[in-house]
Amino acid sequence: MTSPLDGNAAAGALAEVLGRDLTTAVATCAACGDVRPVGALDAYMGGPGVVLRCRTCRAVQLRVVVGSGRAWLDLRGVRSLQLELT
Ligand SMILES: [Zn+2]
């Protein structure tokens, strides 16, 4: 496994899919309950998409793949995602 970047590296892919900046959204890890901003998760960019992992337990929290005019978003590792409404 390569060294992770911080979750801010995933900002572009997430914004492309969701139309907003998710880096300040607060994610609760489904595996261990860790709570931190998406921008503070560990990002792995080496595959076909972006994988964000929990810094505490290393579980995958979020995956996003963009290609061929479609996007796939896997949030099963997030118990809840808190977004500030503006
Ligand atoms: Zn965790």
PDB file of the backbone (N, CA, C, O) and the ligand in Angstrom, with CONECT records:
HET     ZN  A 101       1
ATOM      1  N   MET A   1       0.846  -1.180   0.000  1.00  0.00           N
ATOM      2  CA  MET A   1       0.000   0.000   0.000  1.00  0.00           C
ATOM      3  C   MET A   1       0.886   1.237   0.000  1.00  0.00           C
ATOM      4  O   MET A   1       1.836   1.321   0.779  1.00  0.00           O
ATOM      5  N   THR A   2       0.585   2.189  -0.862  1.00  0.00           N
ATOM      6  CA  THR A   2       1.374   3.409  -0.927  1.00  0.00           C
ATOM      7  C   THR A   2       1.009   4.332   0.230  1.00  0.00           C
ATOM      8  O   THR A   2      -0.019   4.149   0.884  1.00  0.00           O
ATOM      9  N   SER A   3       1.855   5.318   0.475  1.00  0.00           N
ATOM     10  CA  SER A   3       1.587   6.274   1.544  1.00  0.00           C
ATOM     11  C   SER A   3       0.358   7.097   1.203  1.00  0.00           C
ATOM     12  O   SER A   3       0.199   7.545   0.068  1.00  0.00           O
ATOM     13  N   PRO A   4      -0.512   7.295   2.186  1.00  0.00           N
ATOM     14  CA  PRO A   4      -1.738   8.036   1.901  1.00  0.00           C
ATOM     15  C   PRO A   4      -1.501   9.532   1.828  1.00  0.00           C
ATOM     16  O   PRO A   4      -0.565  10.069   2.419  1.00  0.00           O
ATOM     17  N   LEU A   5      -2.377  10.185   1.087  1.00  0.00           N
ATOM     18  CA  LEU A   5      -2.477  11.642   1.112  1.00  0.00           C
ATOM     19  C   LEU A   5      -3.571  11.971   2.109  1.00  0.00           C
ATOM     20  O   LEU A   5      -4.240  11.068   2.612  1.00  0.00           O
ATOM     21  N   ASP A   6      -3.767  13.257   2.407  1.00  0.00           N
ATOM     22  CA  ASP A   6      -4.922  13.546   3.257  1.00  0.00           C
ATOM     23  C   ASP A   6      -6.166  13.638   2.383  1.00  0.00           C
ATOM     24  O   ASP A   6      -6.085  13.752   1.160  1.00  0.00           O
ATOM     25  N   GLY A   7      -7.313  13.587   3.043  1.00  0.00           N
ATOM     26  CA  GLY A   7      -8.582  13.499   2.334  1.00  0.00           C
ATOM     27  C   GLY A   7      -8.861  14.676   1.416  1.00  0.00           C
ATOM     28  O   GLY A   7      -9.723  14.586   0.542  1.00  0.00           O
ATOM     29  N   ASN A   8      -8.153  15.766   1.599  1.00  0.00           N
ATOM     30  CA  ASN A   8      -8.349  16.909   0.705  1.00  0.00           C
ATOM     31  C   ASN A   8      -7.992  16.561  -0.735  1.00  0.00           C
ATOM     32  O   ASN A   8      -8.467  17.203  -1.672  1.00  0.00           O
ATOM     33  N   ALA A   9      -7.145  15.533  -0.907  1.00  0.00           N
ATOM     34  CA  ALA A   9      -6.765  15.100  -2.250  1.00  0.00           C
ATOM     35  C   ALA A   9      -7.959  14.548  -3.018  1.00  0.00           C
ATOM     36  O   ALA A   9      -7.946  14.517  -4.248  1.00  0.00           O
ATOM     37  N   ALA A  10      -8.990  14.114  -2.300  1.00  0.00           N
ATOM     38  CA  ALA A  10     -10.186  13.560  -2.926  1.00  0.00           C
ATOM     39  C   ALA A  10     -11.226  14.628  -3.217  1.00  0.00           C
ATOM     40  O   ALA A  10     -12.288  14.321  -3.759  1.00  0.00           O
ATOM     41  N   ALA A  11     -10.942  15.865  -2.870  1.00  0.00           N
ATOM     42  CA  ALA A  11     -11.943  16.926  -2.972  1.00  0.00           C
ATOM     43  C   ALA A  11     -12.480  17.077  -4.386  1.00  0.00           C
ATOM     44  O   ALA A  11     -13.684  17.254  -4.570  1.00  0.00           O
ATOM     45  N   GLY A  12     -11.610  17.011  -5.388  1.00  0.00           N
ATOM     46  CA  GLY A  12     -12.048  17.213  -6.765  1.00  0.00           C
ATOM     47  C   GLY A  12     -13.022  16.148  -7.224  1.00  0.00           C
ATOM     48  O   GLY A  12     -14.054  16.459  -7.820  1.00  0.00           O
ATOM     49  N   ALA A  13     -12.700  14.881  -6.950  1.00  0.00           N
ATOM     50  CA  ALA A  13     -13.573  13.778  -7.373  1.00  0.00           C
ATOM     51  C   ALA A  13     -14.911  13.844  -6.656  1.00  0.00           C
ATOM     52  O   ALA A  13     -15.957  13.628  -7.269  1.00  0.00           O
ATOM     53  N   LEU A  14     -14.885  14.138  -5.369  1.00  0.00           N
ATOM     54  CA  LEU A  14     -16.137  14.218  -4.608  1.00  0.00           C
ATOM     55  C   LEU A  14     -16.988  15.394  -5.061  1.00  0.00           C
ATOM     56  O   LEU A  14     -18.209  15.276  -5.160  1.00  0.00           O
ATOM     57  N   ALA A  15     -16.359  16.517  -5.333  1.00  0.00           N
ATOM     58  CA  ALA A  15     -17.110  17.688  -5.782  1.00  0.00           C
ATOM     59  C   ALA A  15     -17.714  17.440  -7.162  1.00  0.00           C
ATOM     60  O   ALA A  15     -18.808  17.916  -7.466  1.00  0.00           O
ATOM     61  N   GLU A  16     -16.992  16.691  -7.990  1.00  0.00           N
ATOM     62  CA  GLU A  16     -17.514  16.378  -9.326  1.00  0.00           C
ATOM     63  C   GLU A  16     -18.778  15.529  -9.222  1.00  0.00           C
ATOM     64  O   GLU A  16     -19.716  15.713  -9.998  1.00  0.00           O
ATOM     65  N   VAL A  17     -18.806  14.612  -8.280  1.00  0.00           N
ATOM     66  CA  VAL A  17     -19.948  13.699  -8.128  1.00  0.00           C
ATOM     67  C   VAL A  17     -21.101  14.381  -7.395  1.00  0.00           C
ATOM     68  O   VAL A  17     -22.256  14.267  -7.805  1.00  0.00           O
ATOM     69  N   LEU A  18     -20.788  15.081  -6.323  1.00  0.00           N
ATOM     70  CA  LEU A  18     -21.843  15.593  -5.450  1.00  0.00           C
ATOM     71  C   LEU A  18     -22.143  17.076  -5.646  1.00  0.00           C
ATOM     72  O   LEU A  18     -23.141  17.579  -5.129  1.00  0.00           O
ATOM     73  N   GLY A  19     -21.302  17.771  -6.378  1.00  0.00           N
ATOM     74  CA  GLY A  19     -21.556  19.174  -6.647  1.00  0.00           C
ATOM     75  C   GLY A  19     -21.296  20.090  -5.470  1.00  0.00           C
ATOM     76  O   GLY A  19     -21.763  21.229  -5.455  1.00  0.00           O
ATOM     77  N   ARG A  20     -20.557  19.610  -4.486  1.00  0.00           N
ATOM     78  CA  ARG A  20     -20.203  20.460  -3.352  1.00  0.00           C
ATOM     79  C   ARG A  20     -18.925  19.931  -2.696  1.00  0.00           C
ATOM     80  O   ARG A  20     -18.526  18.781  -2.884  1.00  0.00           O
ATOM     81  N   ASP A  21     -18.313  20.805  -1.933  1.00  0.00           N
ATOM     82  CA  ASP A  21     -17.092  20.428  -1.226  1.00  0.00           C
ATOM     83  C   ASP A  21     -17.450  19.571  -0.017  1.00  0.00           C
ATOM     84  O   ASP A  21     -18.200  20.002   0.859  1.00  0.00           O
ATOM     85  N   LEU A  22     -16.915  18.370   0.023  1.00  0.00           N
ATOM     86  CA  LEU A  22     -17.208  17.461   1.136  1.00  0.00           C
ATOM     87  C   LEU A  22     -16.102  17.420   2.171  1.00  0.00           C
ATOM     88  O   LEU A  22     -16.233  16.732   3.184  1.00  0.00           O
ATOM     89  N   THR A  23     -15.012  18.143   1.941  1.00  0.00           N
ATOM     90  CA  THR A  23     -13.861  17.978   2.828  1.00  0.00           C
ATOM     91  C   THR A  23     -14.139  18.442   4.254  1.00  0.00           C
ATOM     92  O   THR A  23     -13.492  17.974   5.191  1.00  0.00           O
ATOM     93  N   THR A  24     -15.091  19.353   4.428  1.00  0.00           N
ATOM     94  CA  THR A  24     -15.416  19.807   5.782  1.00  0.00           C
ATOM     95  C   THR A  24     -16.571  19.017   6.397  1.00  0.00           C
ATOM     96  O   THR A  24     -16.891  19.200   7.571  1.00  0.00           O
ATOM     97  N   ALA A  25     -17.200  18.135   5.604  1.00  0.00           N
ATOM     98  CA  ALA A  25     -18.246  17.269   6.150  1.00  0.00           C
ATOM     99  C   ALA A  25     -17.607  16.332   7.173  1.00  0.00           C
ATOM    100  O   ALA A  25     -16.466  15.904   6.996  1.00  0.00           O
ATOM    101  N   VAL A  26     -18.333  16.014   8.237  1.00  0.00           N
ATOM    102  CA  VAL A  26     -17.786  15.204   9.317  1.00  0.00           C
ATOM    103  C   VAL A  26     -18.315  13.774   9.197  1.00  0.00           C
ATOM    104  O   VAL A  26     -19.521  13.536   9.264  1.00  0.00           O
ATOM    105  N   ALA A  27     -17.395  12.832   9.019  1.00  0.00           N
ATOM    106  CA  ALA A  27     -17.749  11.425   8.835  1.00  0.00           C
ATOM    107  C   ALA A  27     -17.540  10.650  10.128  1.00  0.00           C
ATOM    108  O   ALA A  27     -16.542  10.831  10.825  1.00  0.00           O
ATOM    109  N   THR A  28     -18.509   9.775  10.439  1.00  0.00           N
ATOM    110  CA  THR A  28     -18.367   8.845  11.553  1.00  0.00           C
ATOM    111  C   THR A  28     -18.082   7.467  10.974  1.00  0.00           C
ATOM    112  O   THR A  28     -18.868   6.951  10.179  1.00  0.00           O
ATOM    113  N   CYS A  29     -16.970   6.876  11.365  1.00  0.00           N
ATOM    114  CA  CYS A  29     -16.552   5.568  10.849  1.00  0.00           C
ATOM    115  C   CYS A  29     -17.536   4.481  11.303  1.00  0.00           C
ATOM    116  O   CYS A  29     -17.841   4.367  12.490  1.00  0.00           O
ATOM    117  N   ALA A  30     -18.023   3.689  10.350  1.00  0.00           N
ATOM    118  CA  ALA A  30     -18.958   2.620  10.670  1.00  0.00           C
ATOM    119  C   ALA A  30     -18.283   1.499  11.465  1.00  0.00           C
ATOM    120  O   ALA A  30     -18.953   0.759  12.186  1.00  0.00           O
ATOM    121  N   ALA A  31     -16.981   1.374  11.337  1.00  0.00           N
ATOM    122  CA  ALA A  31     -16.272   0.274  11.999  1.00  0.00           C
ATOM    123  C   ALA A  31     -15.899   0.597  13.447  1.00  0.00           C
ATOM    124  O   ALA A  31     -16.066  -0.248  14.327  1.00  0.00           O
ATOM    125  N   CYS A  32     -15.391   1.820  13.707  1.00  0.00           N
ATOM    126  CA  CYS A  32     -14.859   2.108  15.039  1.00  0.00           C
ATOM    127  C   CYS A  32     -15.478   3.343  15.704  1.00  0.00           C
ATOM    128  O   CYS A  32     -15.230   3.599  16.882  1.00  0.00           O
ATOM    129  N   GLY A  33     -16.277   4.106  14.960  1.00  0.00           N
ATOM    130  CA  GLY A  33     -16.922   5.275  15.547  1.00  0.00           C
ATOM    131  C   GLY A  33     -16.069   6.527  15.545  1.00  0.00           C
ATOM    132  O   GLY A  33     -16.486   7.552  16.084  1.00  0.00           O
ATOM    133  N   ASP A  34     -14.879   6.471  14.950  1.00  0.00           N
ATOM    134  CA  ASP A  34     -14.029   7.660  14.851  1.00  0.00           C
ATOM    135  C   ASP A  34     -14.791   8.770  14.126  1.00  0.00           C
ATOM    136  O   ASP A  34     -15.495   8.516  13.149  1.00  0.00           O
ATOM    137  N   VAL A  35     -14.643   9.990  14.611  1.00  0.00           N
ATOM    138  CA  VAL A  35     -15.342  11.137  14.017  1.00  0.00           C
ATOM    139  C   VAL A  35     -14.305  12.163  13.582  1.00  0.00           C
ATOM    140  O   VAL A  35     -13.526  12.652  14.400  1.00  0.00           O
ATOM    141  N   ARG A  36     -14.298  12.485  12.293  1.00  0.00           N
ATOM    142  CA  ARG A  36     -13.379  13.527  11.797  1.00  0.00           C
ATOM    143  C   ARG A  36     -13.821  13.986  10.415  1.00  0.00           C
ATOM    144  O   ARG A  36     -14.562  13.286   9.724  1.00  0.00           O
ATOM    145  N   PRO A  37     -13.352  15.188  10.011  1.00  0.00           N
ATOM    146  CA  PRO A  37     -13.718  15.694   8.688  1.00  0.00           C
ATOM    147  C   PRO A  37     -13.198  14.792   7.569  1.00  0.00           C
ATOM    148  O   PRO A  37     -12.147  14.165   7.703  1.00  0.00           O
ATOM    149  N   VAL A  38     -13.936  14.735   6.478  1.00  0.00           N
ATOM    150  CA  VAL A  38     -13.524  13.938   5.322  1.00  0.00           C
ATOM    151  C   VAL A  38     -12.126  14.348   4.861  1.00  0.00           C
ATOM    152  O   VAL A  38     -11.338  13.506   4.430  1.00  0.00           O
ATOM    153  N   GLY A  39     -11.824  15.634   4.953  1.00  0.00           N
ATOM    154  CA  GLY A  39     -10.516  16.120   4.539  1.00  0.00           C
ATOM    155  C   GLY A  39      -9.377  15.623   5.409  1.00  0.00           C
ATOM    156  O   GLY A  39      -8.211  15.753   5.035  1.00  0.00           O
ATOM    157  N   ALA A  40      -9.695  15.054   6.565  1.00  0.00           N
ATOM    158  CA  ALA A  40      -8.664  14.540   7.472  1.00  0.00           C
ATOM    159  C   ALA A  40      -8.563  13.019   7.426  1.00  0.00           C
ATOM    160  O   ALA A  40      -7.803  12.428   8.194  1.00  0.00           O
ATOM    161  N   LEU A  41      -9.324  12.373   6.529  1.00  0.00           N
ATOM    162  CA  LEU A  41      -9.167  10.927   6.339  1.00  0.00           C
ATOM    163  C   LEU A  41      -7.917  10.682   5.495  1.00  0.00           C
ATOM    164  O   LEU A  41      -7.371  11.617   4.908  1.00  0.00           O
ATOM    165  N   ASP A  42      -7.462   9.430   5.433  1.00  0.00           N
ATOM    166  CA  ASP A  42      -6.328   9.086   4.577  1.00  0.00           C
ATOM    167  C   ASP A  42      -6.845   8.742   3.187  1.00  0.00           C
ATOM    168  O   ASP A  42      -7.751   7.920   3.044  1.00  0.00           O
ATOM    169  N   ALA A  43      -6.272   9.370   2.161  1.00  0.00           N
ATOM    170  CA  ALA A  43      -6.710   9.167   0.785  1.00  0.00           C
ATOM    171  C   ALA A  43      -5.687   8.345   0.018  1.00  0.00           C
ATOM    172  O   ALA A  43      -4.486   8.610   0.077  1.00  0.00           O
ATOM    173  N   TYR A  44      -6.182   7.337  -0.706  1.00  0.00           N
ATOM    174  CA  TYR A  44      -5.349   6.513  -1.578  1.00  0.00           C
ATOM    175  C   TYR A  44      -5.839   6.711  -3.000  1.00  0.00           C
ATOM    176  O   TYR A  44      -6.994   6.433  -3.320  1.00  0.00           O
ATOM    177  N   MET A  45      -4.940   7.198  -3.849  1.00  0.00           N
ATOM    178  CA  MET A  45      -5.327   7.617  -5.201  1.00  0.00           C
ATOM    179  C   MET A  45      -4.790   6.673  -6.275  1.00  0.00           C
ATOM    180  O   MET A  45      -4.945   6.970  -7.460  1.00  0.00           O
ATOM    181  N   GLY A  46      -4.176   5.570  -5.921  1.00  0.00           N
ATOM    182  CA  GLY A  46      -3.462   4.739  -6.896  1.00  0.00           C
ATOM    183  C   GLY A  46      -4.331   3.850  -7.758  1.00  0.00           C
ATOM    184  O   GLY A  46      -3.863   3.365  -8.788  1.00  0.00           O
ATOM    185  N   GLY A  47      -5.585   3.613  -7.377  1.00  0.00           N
ATOM    186  CA  GLY A  47      -6.445   2.714  -8.143  1.00  0.00           C
ATOM    187  C   GLY A  47      -7.254   3.450  -9.181  1.00  0.00           C
ATOM    188  O   GLY A  47      -6.921   4.575  -9.554  1.00  0.00           O
ATOM    189  N   PRO A  48      -8.308   2.827  -9.648  1.00  0.00           N
ATOM    190  CA  PRO A  48      -9.161   3.481 -10.647  1.00  0.00           C
ATOM    191  C   PRO A  48      -9.964   4.641 -10.071  1.00  0.00           C
ATOM    192  O   PRO A  48     -10.524   5.432 -10.830  1.00  0.00           O
ATOM    193  N   GLY A  49     -10.033   4.759  -8.763  1.00  0.00           N
ATOM    194  CA  GLY A  49     -10.766   5.844  -8.129  1.00  0.00           C
ATOM    195  C   GLY A  49     -10.029   6.289  -6.888  1.00  0.00           C
ATOM    196  O   GLY A  49      -8.814   6.125  -6.776  1.00  0.00           O
ATOM    197  N   VAL A  50     -10.767   6.849  -5.966  1.00  0.00           N
ATOM    198  CA  VAL A  50     -10.204   7.340  -4.715  1.00  0.00           C
ATOM    199  C   VAL A  50     -10.783   6.517  -3.574  1.00  0.00           C
ATOM    200  O   VAL A  50     -11.986   6.259  -3.536  1.00  0.00           O
ATOM    201  N   VAL A  51      -9.929   6.108  -2.647  1.00  0.00           N
ATOM    202  CA  VAL A  51     -10.354   5.392  -1.451  1.00  0.00           C
ATOM    203  C   VAL A  51      -9.973   6.233  -0.242  1.00  0.00           C
ATOM    204  O   VAL A  51      -8.825   6.658  -0.108  1.00  0.00           O
ATOM    205  N   LEU A  52     -10.936   6.470   0.632  1.00  0.00           N
ATOM    206  CA  LEU A  52     -10.669   7.191   1.876  1.00  0.00           C
ATOM    207  C   LEU A  52     -10.774   6.211   3.038  1.00  0.00           C
ATOM    208  O   LEU A  52     -11.791   5.540   3.211  1.00  0.00           O
ATOM    209  N   ARG A  53      -9.715   6.139   3.825  1.00  0.00           N
ATOM    210  CA  ARG A  53      -9.669   5.215   4.958  1.00  0.00           C
ATOM    211  C   ARG A  53      -9.643   5.955   6.284  1.00  0.00           C
ATOM    212  O   ARG A  53      -9.151   7.079   6.380  1.00  0.00           O
ATOM    213  N   CYS A  54     -10.183   5.303   7.304  1.00  0.00           N
ATOM    214  CA  CYS A  54     -10.171   5.811   8.667  1.00  0.00           C
ATOM    215  C   CYS A  54      -8.731   5.868   9.180  1.00  0.00           C
ATOM    216  O   CYS A  54      -7.961   4.927   8.987  1.00  0.00           O
ATOM    217  N   ARG A  55      -8.372   6.967   9.830  1.00  0.00           N
ATOM    218  CA  ARG A  55      -7.020   7.078  10.385  1.00  0.00           C
ATOM    219  C   ARG A  55      -6.857   6.270  11.660  1.00  0.00           C
ATOM    220  O   ARG A  55      -5.734   5.975  12.067  1.00  0.00           O
ATOM    221  N   THR A  56      -7.959   5.912  12.293  1.00  0.00           N
ATOM    222  CA  THR A  56      -7.871   5.166  13.544  1.00  0.00           C
ATOM    223  C   THR A  56      -7.812   3.652  13.309  1.00  0.00           C
ATOM    224  O   THR A  56      -6.915   2.982  13.821  1.00  0.00           O
ATOM    225  N   CYS A  57      -8.761   3.113  12.538  1.00  0.00           N
ATOM    226  CA  CYS A  57      -8.844   1.650  12.385  1.00  0.00           C
ATOM    227  C   CYS A  57      -8.482   1.169  10.984  1.00  0.00           C
ATOM    228  O   CYS A  57      -8.435  -0.038  10.746  1.00  0.00           O
ATOM    229  N   ARG A  58      -8.227   2.078  10.063  1.00  0.00           N
ATOM    230  CA  ARG A  58      -7.804   1.783   8.694  1.00  0.00           C
ATOM    231  C   ARG A  58      -8.928   1.258   7.795  1.00  0.00           C
ATOM    232  O   ARG A  58      -8.681   0.970   6.624  1.00  0.00           O
ATOM    233  N   ALA A  59     -10.144   1.128   8.305  1.00  0.00           N
ATOM    234  CA  ALA A  59     -11.254   0.633   7.486  1.00  0.00           C
ATOM    235  C   ALA A  59     -11.549   1.615   6.350  1.00  0.00           C
ATOM    236  O   ALA A  59     -11.358   2.824   6.487  1.00  0.00           O
ATOM    237  N   VAL A  60     -12.016   1.069   5.230  1.00  0.00           N
ATOM    238  CA  VAL A  60     -12.440   1.924   4.117  1.00  0.00           C
ATOM    239  C   VAL A  60     -13.742   2.597   4.497  1.00  0.00           C
ATOM    240  O   VAL A  60     -14.717   1.928   4.837  1.00  0.00           O
ATOM    241  N   GLN A  61     -13.759   3.923   4.439  1.00  0.00           N
ATOM    242  CA  GLN A  61     -14.986   4.660   4.729  1.00  0.00           C
ATOM    243  C   GLN A  61     -15.725   5.021   3.450  1.00  0.00           C
ATOM    244  O   GLN A  61     -16.953   4.966   3.401  1.00  0.00           O
ATOM    245  N   LEU A  62     -14.989   5.386   2.430  1.00  0.00           N
ATOM    246  CA  LEU A  62     -15.629   5.934   1.234  1.00  0.00           C
ATOM    247  C   LEU A  62     -14.803   5.590   0.002  1.00  0.00           C
ATOM    248  O   LEU A  62     -13.573   5.651   0.029  1.00  0.00           O
ATOM    249  N   ARG A  63     -15.480   5.233  -1.062  1.00  0.00           N
ATOM    250  CA  ARG A  63     -14.832   5.029  -2.358  1.00  0.00           C
ATOM    251  C   ARG A  63     -15.587   5.843  -3.388  1.00  0.00           C
ATOM    252  O   ARG A  63     -16.814   5.926  -3.347  1.00  0.00           O
ATOM    253  N   VAL A  64     -14.855   6.444  -4.311  1.00  0.00           N
ATOM    254  CA  VAL A  64     -15.496   7.154  -5.426  1.00  0.00           C
ATOM    255  C   VAL A  64     -14.708   6.872  -6.697  1.00  0.00           C
ATOM    256  O   VAL A  64     -13.485   7.008  -6.740  1.00  0.00           O
ATOM    257  N   VAL A  65     -15.441   6.478  -7.728  1.00  0.00           N
ATOM    258  CA  VAL A  65     -14.857   6.224  -9.044  1.00  0.00           C
ATOM    259  C   VAL A  65     -15.648   7.050 -10.050  1.00  0.00           C
ATOM    260  O   VAL A  65     -16.879   7.016 -10.066  1.00  0.00           O
ATOM    261  N   VAL A  66     -14.940   7.782 -10.880  1.00  0.00           N
ATOM    262  CA  VAL A  66     -15.571   8.594 -11.920  1.00  0.00           C
ATOM    263  C   VAL A  66     -15.003   8.165 -13.257  1.00  0.00           C
ATOM    264  O   VAL A  66     -13.787   8.063 -13.417  1.00  0.00           O
ATOM    265  N   GLY A  67     -15.892   7.910 -14.232  1.00  0.00           N
ATOM    266  CA  GLY A  67     -15.419   7.556 -15.564  1.00  0.00           C
ATOM    267  C   GLY A  67     -16.562   7.245 -16.492  1.00  0.00           C
ATOM    268  O   GLY A  67     -17.644   6.846 -16.060  1.00  0.00           O
ATOM    269  N   SER A  68     -16.313   7.432 -17.778  1.00  0.00           N
ATOM    270  CA  SER A  68     -17.294   7.112 -18.823  1.00  0.00           C
ATOM    271  C   SER A  68     -18.649   7.766 -18.576  1.00  0.00           C
ATOM    272  O   SER A  68     -19.693   7.163 -18.822  1.00  0.00           O
ATOM    273  N   GLY A  69     -18.623   8.991 -18.094  1.00  0.00           N
ATOM    274  CA  GLY A  69     -19.875   9.713 -17.889  1.00  0.00           C
ATOM    275  C   GLY A  69     -20.695   9.236 -16.714  1.00  0.00           C
ATOM    276  O   GLY A  69     -21.860   9.612 -16.583  1.00  0.00           O
ATOM    277  N   ARG A  70     -20.109   8.408 -15.847  1.00  0.00           N
ATOM    278  CA  ARG A  70     -20.826   7.903 -14.670  1.00  0.00           C
ATOM    279  C   ARG A  70     -19.918   8.011 -13.450  1.00  0.00           C
ATOM    280  O   ARG A  70     -18.706   8.195 -13.556  1.00  0.00           O
ATOM    281  N   ALA A  71     -20.555   7.889 -12.290  1.00  0.00           N
ATOM    282  CA  ALA A  71     -19.788   7.888 -11.048  1.00  0.00           C
ATOM    283  C   ALA A  71     -20.351   6.825 -10.120  1.00  0.00           C
ATOM    284  O   ALA A  71     -21.556   6.575 -10.098  1.00  0.00           O
ATOM    285  N   TRP A  72     -19.473   6.210  -9.362  1.00  0.00           N
ATOM    286  CA  TRP A  72     -19.855   5.219  -8.366  1.00  0.00           C
ATOM    287  C   TRP A  72     -19.370   5.725  -7.011  1.00  0.00           C
ATOM    288  O   TRP A  72     -18.199   6.067  -6.846  1.00  0.00           O
ATOM    289  N   LEU A  73     -20.276   5.766  -6.055  1.00  0.00           N
ATOM    290  CA  LEU A  73     -19.958   6.255  -4.722  1.00  0.00           C
ATOM    291  C   LEU A  73     -20.341   5.174  -3.716  1.00  0.00           C
ATOM    292  O   LEU A  73     -21.504   4.777  -3.635  1.00  0.00           O
ATOM    293  N   ASP A  74     -19.371   4.706  -2.960  1.00  0.00           N
ATOM    294  CA  ASP A  74     -19.586   3.661  -1.958  1.00  0.00           C
ATOM    295  C   ASP A  74     -19.350   4.279  -0.577  1.00  0.00           C
ATOM    296  O   ASP A  74     -18.228   4.643  -0.228  1.00  0.00           O
ATOM    297  N   LEU A  75     -20.422   4.387   0.191  1.00  0.00           N
ATOM    298  CA  LEU A  75     -20.347   5.029   1.511  1.00  0.00           C
ATOM    299  C   LEU A  75     -20.610   4.041   2.639  1.00  0.00           C
ATOM    300  O   LEU A  75     -20.925   4.451   3.756  1.00  0.00           O
ATOM    301  N   ARG A  76     -20.488   2.761   2.366  1.00  0.00           N
ATOM    302  CA  ARG A  76     -20.894   1.783   3.387  1.00  0.00           C
ATOM    303  C   ARG A  76     -20.022   1.836   4.643  1.00  0.00           C
ATOM    304  O   ARG A  76     -20.426   1.348   5.698  1.00  0.00           O
ATOM    305  N   GLY A  77     -18.836   2.422   4.536  1.00  0.00           N
ATOM    306  CA  GLY A  77     -17.972   2.520   5.699  1.00  0.00           C
ATOM    307  C   GLY A  77     -18.215   3.753   6.554  1.00  0.00           C
ATOM    308  O   GLY A  77     -17.505   3.998   7.529  1.00  0.00           O
ATOM    309  N   VAL A  78     -19.230   4.528   6.176  1.00  0.00           N
ATOM    310  CA  VAL A  78     -19.561   5.740   6.932  1.00  0.00           C
ATOM    311  C   VAL A  78     -20.881   5.525   7.657  1.00  0.00           C
ATOM    312  O   VAL A  78     -21.910   5.295   7.022  1.00  0.00           O
ATOM    313  N   ARG A  79     -20.857   5.597   8.977  1.00  0.00           N
ATOM    314  CA  ARG A  79     -22.092   5.457   9.753  1.00  0.00           C
ATOM    315  C   ARG A  79     -22.984   6.659   9.553  1.00  0.00           C
ATOM    316  O   ARG A  79     -24.195   6.520   9.387  1.00  0.00           O
ATOM    317  N   SER A  80     -22.386   7.852   9.566  1.00  0.00           N
ATOM    318  CA  SER A  80     -23.148   9.065   9.282  1.00  0.00           C
ATOM    319  C   SER A  80     -22.201  10.104   8.693  1.00  0.00           C
ATOM    320  O   SER A  80     -20.991  10.082   8.920  1.00  0.00           O
ATOM    321  N   LEU A  81     -22.794  11.006   7.935  1.00  0.00           N
ATOM    322  CA  LEU A  81     -22.046  12.085   7.312  1.00  0.00           C
ATOM    323  C   LEU A  81     -22.777  13.382   7.638  1.00  0.00           C
ATOM    324  O   LEU A  81     -23.919  13.588   7.228  1.00  0.00           O
ATOM    325  N   GLN A  82     -22.103  14.246   8.375  1.00  0.00           N
ATOM    326  CA  GLN A  82     -22.724  15.505   8.812  1.00  0.00           C
ATOM    327  C   GLN A  82     -22.254  16.635   7.906  1.00  0.00           C
ATOM    328  O   GLN A  82     -21.061  16.930   7.820  1.00  0.00           O
ATOM    329  N   LEU A  83     -23.232  17.274   7.220  1.00  0.00           N
ATOM    330  CA  LEU A  83     -22.909  18.361   6.294  1.00  0.00           C
ATOM    331  C   LEU A  83     -23.496  19.648   6.824  1.00  0.00           C
ATOM    332  O   LEU A  83     -24.641  19.693   7.273  1.00  0.00           O
ATOM    333  N   GLU A  84     -22.691  20.695   6.765  1.00  0.00           N
ATOM    334  CA  GLU A  84     -23.189  22.000   7.177  1.00  0.00           C
ATOM    335  C   GLU A  84     -23.962  22.621   6.026  1.00  0.00           C
ATOM    336  O   GLU A  84     -23.462  22.696   4.904  1.00  0.00           O
ATOM    337  N   LEU A  85     -25.174  23.063   6.303  1.00  0.00           N
ATOM    338  CA  LEU A  85     -25.989  23.710   5.278  1.00  0.00           C
ATOM    339  C   LEU A  85     -25.689  25.200   5.289  1.00  0.00           C
ATOM    340  O   LEU A  85     -25.573  25.817   6.348  1.00  0.00           O
ATOM    341  N   THR A  86     -25.566  25.762   4.105  1.00  0.00           N
ATOM    342  CA  THR A  86     -25.250  27.187   4.039  1.00  0.00           C
ATOM    343  C   THR A  86     -26.386  27.956   3.379  1.00  0.00           C
ATOM    344  O   THR A  86     -26.303  29.175   3.233  1.00  0.00           O
TER     345      THR A  86
HETATM  346 ZN    ZN A 101     -12.493   3.564  12.005  1.00  0.00          ZN2+
END
